[in-house]
Amino acid sequence: MKKRIKEETETKIFSAILIFLFLSITGILFYSNYGVSKKRQQLLAKISSLKQEIEILQTRNTDLKQGVTDIGDDVYWEQRIREELGYKKPGETMVVMINEEGEINEETIENKDDIWKSFIGEIRGLFE
């Protein structure tokens, strides 16, 4: 009888130890899975932001390549000199108009008839 009680006690202790080990291992696995899942979400967010940055940089790269191509063009230099330095060709008249927002609209007109047409067009634009 004592032997049987001893065996039952040993069996219960062994079962309790096995259950404890099972629950411990299960808890550790869930915790590590949670950590991996959280890290994965962080990495996916980082990948997304890096893809957006790559897209922006590719657009900027394309613009810079176009700018390098434009620098060799005479039309580009003529336009830049006219806009930044205010130069005009002989026989042209520079007309500068400032709208209500303070923005400057510059037009180069080759003869006096075009000046009046442009001026009247701007006045009509104010009333529309």
N, C-alpha and C positions, 0 to 999 in steps of 0.2 A: 504494500500500500504506500509506504514511504517512497519507494522507488518510483511508483506511478506518479505520485504528487511531484516528485523531483523532476521527472521527465516532462510532465505538463508545464511546470514552472520554466524549465529550460526551453521548451518549445515556445512558450509565450514570450520569453525574453528574446529568443532568436527571431521570432516573428516581429517583435517591436523594433529590434535593431534593423531588420530588413526593411520594414516600413519607413523607419527614420532615414535610412540610406537612400531609399527610393525617392522620398519626398525631398531630401537634400539635393540629390542629383537633378531632379526635375526642376527645383527652384533655381539652381545654378544655371541650367540650360535656358530657362525662361529669361533670367537676368541677362545672360550673354546675348541671347537673341534680341532682346530689347536694345542693348547697346549697339549691336550690329545694325539694327533697323534705324536707329537714330543717326548713326554715322552715315548710313546710306542716304538718308534724306538730306543731310548736310552736303554730301558730295554731289547729289543730283542738283541741289540749289547752286552750288559752285559751278557745276558744268553749264547750267543754264546761263548764269551771269557771264561766264567765259565765252559762250557762244555769241551772246549779244555783243560783247566787247570785240570779238573777232569780226562780226558783221560791221560794226562801226569802223574798225580799223581797215577793213577791206574797202569800204566806201571812201574813206579818207585816202587810202593808197591810190584808188582809181582817180580821185580828184587831183591828187598830186602828180600822177603820171600825165593827166590831161594838161595840168599847168605847165609841166616840163615841155610837153609838145607845143603848147601855145606860145611859150617864150621865144621859140625860134620863128614865129610867124610875124610878119610885118604889120598885119592888121591888128594883132594883139598889142604891139607896142604903140601904134598910132592911137588906138582906143584908150590905152592907159595914160598916155601923155595928154590926151584931150581931157580925160576925166580928172586926173590928179593935178595937172599943172595948168589947165585952162587954155591950152593952145588951140588955135583955130587956123584954118587954111586962108590964104588971101582971097578976099571976096566973100567970105562967110561972115555972118553976124551971130554972136553968141547971145542967146536970150535965157535969162535966169528968172524963174518964177518960184515964189514961195507960197505953198498952200497953207491952209488954216492950221495944220499940224506942225508947221515949221519945216516941212520937208522941201528940199530944193529940187526943182525939175529944171534940167538944163537941156536946151535944144540948140543945135547949130543949124542956121538957115542960110541958104545960099543967096537969096535975093530978097528985096524989101517986100514984094507981094506975099511971099511965104510968111514973113514976120506978122503981117496983119491977119492973115488966115489963122495962124497959130494963136495969136492973141485973142481973136474972136472965138476960136474953138475953146480956149481956156475959160473965157467968160461964160460961154454957153454951158460948159461943164459945171460951173458953180451953181447955175439955176436948175439943173436937172436933178 
